[in-house]
Structure formats: C-alpha cells, structure tokens
Amino acid sequence: MGTIIGIDLGTTNSCAAVVEGGKPTVIPNREGGRTTPSVVGFSPEWERLVGNAARRQAAIHPELTVSSIKRKMGSGETVRLGSRDFHPQEISAMILAHLKQDAEDFLGQPVTQAVITVPAYFNDAQRQATRDAGRIAGLEVCRIINEPTAAALAYGLDNENEQKVLVYDLGGGTFDVSIIQIDHGVIQVLSTCGDNHLGGDDFDARIADHLTAQFRQQTGIDLKRDPSAMRRIYEVAEEAKKQLSSAQVADVRLPFLTTRKGEPVHLETTLTRAELESMTSDLIERTTQPVLSALRDARLDASSLTRVLLVGGSTRMPAVQRKVRALTGLEPSKALNPDECVALGAAAQGGKLAGALVVSDSGQQERFGKDLLLMDVTPMTLSIETVGGVATHLIERNTPIPTRVSQIFTTASLLQRSVEIKVLQGERPRSRDNKLLGTFRLSGVKRLGGRPQIEVTFDIDVNGIVQVSAKDLATGKQQSITIQDSTNLSPEAIEQARRDAAQYAVFEKQRKANLTLLHEAESLQNDVKHALKGDSGKNLDRAIRHRIQESSRVLHNLTRKANPNTGEVAYESIQQAVQQLRTDAAPLLNQTL
C-alpha cells in the first residue's frame, strides 16, 4: 500500500498531513500555509478558485463563492454558483482535490489514498456524502474516522499510558464531545455526542447581526440587502472573534462599506470581549448537554477524567475554556494545536494502514505505533420501523464498531407476502421523529407451519457506513442494501462527477500551461523591446532588426486575443512564434546579456 494522507475536511478550514520519517507532519499548502480555507469560488472567467484565492474574491463576487459547505453534506441541498447548481459533495471534492494536489507537490509523487475525518455526530448520509466527495476528487477513502477520535489519536501517539480523555471539539460548523480511553496502544471511544448545527459560524453570525444592527441604527442603512457588504461584515466578524480570544477590545473598521447619496459610508466601531460573551452565552451553554450525555453514556463522572483536549479553532475563546473547566473541573490541555491535531491523527491512522512506523519525540521506535488499535463507536441508534410506527432499536448509540446485530421479526398479518424494511437513525421512540436512512422490500415471504420469521441484520463497518439485510428463514430468500440515502448522489452521478472533475483537472493543467506560455511571450517581447532601444539594438544590422520586429509583431498579434481557457491550436502557434522570436533575437539578446 502506498502513501495514505490524512485530511481534516473542516467547515471553516481544512488541513492535510502525512507520516514522514515515522511521524505525522502537516502538509503546507501552495501558499505556505498550514491550513486552507474551506472556500470554493469561480472567477468571472470561470476559473476555479479554492482556499485563500476564493476567500479573497468573496466580497467582490459573493454569487460565485461558497463557504461552510460541510453543513450541507448529506442534506440533498444544492448551491448555485453563477448559472450552475452544485451538490455539496462536488464542492467538497474541489477542496479535497486542492489538498490532494498540494500533497502531491509536497511529496513529489501521486497521491490516491486518504483517511478523511468527519464530526463524530455525522449521520450515515453525511458520512456517505464525505466518502463520495473523496471519490469524486480521485481519492480512495481508506477510512473515515471521527474528528475527536483523530485528535485523541494524535495526542495518544506520545501519551500511551492509561487515561480517560474528554475531547471537546468546537469547530467552524459542528460540535462534538467524545470520551476516549487510551491504554498502551489501544484508543477506545467510550461514548460520543454532539450538535451538527453549532460552531464558529454561529458565533460569527451573532457578531455580524450585532454590527449590522448597530450600523443600521447609526446610518439607517440595512446592509442585509447588500451581499457584498455582508460578506465583508462576516469577514470582519470572524477576525474580531479571533482578536477577542487574546484581547479585551477589538477595533472594527470597514472603509467604503457602502454608499448613501453617492457618498461613501464607513463602519467604525469597537467590540469588547464582554459584549461577545453576552451575545453568545446561549451558544456556549448548548455544549453542556452533549458533554453530560457523553459522560453518562460512558458511565463516568467528570472526576474520572484525567485530561480534556480542546479541538477546533473556536475553543480558543476564553468563555469556552471557562465552560470546559466548569463542566469537568480540569484545566484544558494545550498540548495540541486545535487547528492541526485532527489532520495529524488522520495521518497517523493512514500511516498505520500503510504500515508506516510512528516514533515518539525521543526518536525511539515505539511498540505503540506498530500495535495501534483504534476502536470507535456509532454515534446514533439504528432502528427499523415496526407496527404502530415504533422505532425498534437494533444497535444502540455508542456501540463499538465494526459491529453486526441480528433480530428476528414476524409479519403483521398472516396473509402478508412481503415486508417493507424502513431503516432509521436517531434516538426518538416514534419512527417519524427519526431520520429515514433508506427503505427496501423483501418479497415472496411464505408461511410454513406458523408465522413467517424475518431475520433483520445490521452491519456497520469501520467507517460507520451501514448495511442492512432481511432474510426469510423459511425460504432462505434474502434482500440487502448498503444504505444510499435519497439525499445522496447515485453511483452514476458520482461517476459522472468524478469524470467531470478529472476532465477539469486536465483543462486546468492546460490553462496553467497556456498562462505560463503567455507570460513567457510577454517577458520575451519586453526583453526584445528594451534591447532594440539600447546601444546593441541601434547598431544592429537592418535586415536582422527587421526580422526581429516582424517576429515580435507576429507574436504580439497571436497573444493579443489569446484566451487561456481555450485554443490549443492557437497556443501551438504561440509556442512556435515564441521559439521563432527567440531564435531571431538571439544575436541581440546575447549581446545585451
């Protein structure tokens, strides 16, 4: 098995890592950063932009830019960029493809396999969507692991002594808490809980609402009608939130935010940490119940914990850290970088799958790295619907995975010849209050000497992906499905998206080659122009000078109307013209040099 990278596909930022020299290492992006904004956009010329490039254009072209796509994974919603609708899997695949290319540039070799992390409380549809995004990006997703588990794995690589760890993961779009036991190479998840609609984005939204309300009160202008202005408001809101993690006051300044009667209007104000904590106290309080539920499901109380790990950039907020202290009685550990530890843990899991050895900081090879055993759990209860609309549990939440559970049912009627199996996920007693993962039918049921006996079996693999089967014990007839949620893409749609992504990659490679050639042509023409004006040019033989000028004119005419997005034949002509001008101008340029 080749190199397997680890990817933290985040709501706000994403990060990739790989095991090098026996230890997980963050892969820098093409701009030298250690994380990449999870933002995708298209320029007006329909050039795909990912990361910082997309974020920079967001205020100018909000209609061509999307962020926080992770919150829509598995939902069936689409987003419109320009004139085209995209599924969340396609947008996420663009981010993954960007990280994949950065990894290939860093490693100097192709990358085809990855371990991708998801929030612990992601349901089956969201996990399926994440796996589909990886396939579209040209990656074999070797494993999907929970983000808190990955963080604990990154921590446990150098801390293998027995301990019980609470991982408090407040990211850009989701909140997870997991109770994890680490003991001599075994990382066992005891319980997990969370909220898929709570994260840094919600804190940003509160600040943005505060700023727009203040601005409206001062100026009478409603910024919510101006998408470009609101994009700038959200950017400054996020920046103010970050500043207030270390300062008591943040200055908020947005010059030329909008206009009134042709005159520019600016936003200038301050935001205090006390104001931020007041307007977001209910959001922080929403993390309390998941923490208590996770402790209860693990059959532990807070005094049993030995350490608390903070994951996700939002945990840098002092109010969040105070809440963690109040809930656990422990000082949160600062041993991990909350922005990078999830990717490092994913890389460690990838290194384990690929047979790479993990070593400690002392440089000595550790048995832990070779014998690493990761035991995760399923985050939600799995059920089937039975008579009366009841959700009958087959696999309870926080059951270790992989797992397989079977239970025998019978038909509601003696004359019934088929059964419809509705697969549910959730904790509510009524089936209608849970999420319907999928439905399939077992036909040809026969009654032989009594009521039919139908054996329903649930299989959950190491990725948390569910497969369900139903078998008529009298006839041996069986029907099964791997849950393909109705909100997810069909296999045909995934394959088409994958082909489109591969085709775009070829197009993008050609476009970059075209741009490089245009820059080369422009640079050469400038060199020739300046050389002709110098002493060497003035003393040049007239025939040679004329030939150079003619070659330069031909090249100028070819490049003047060139479009980097199209025209391979034209670019072959430009390449020939560049070579011709370089040959004709060689005597002049050599003299100049």
Disulfide bonds with the S-S distance in Angstrom:
none
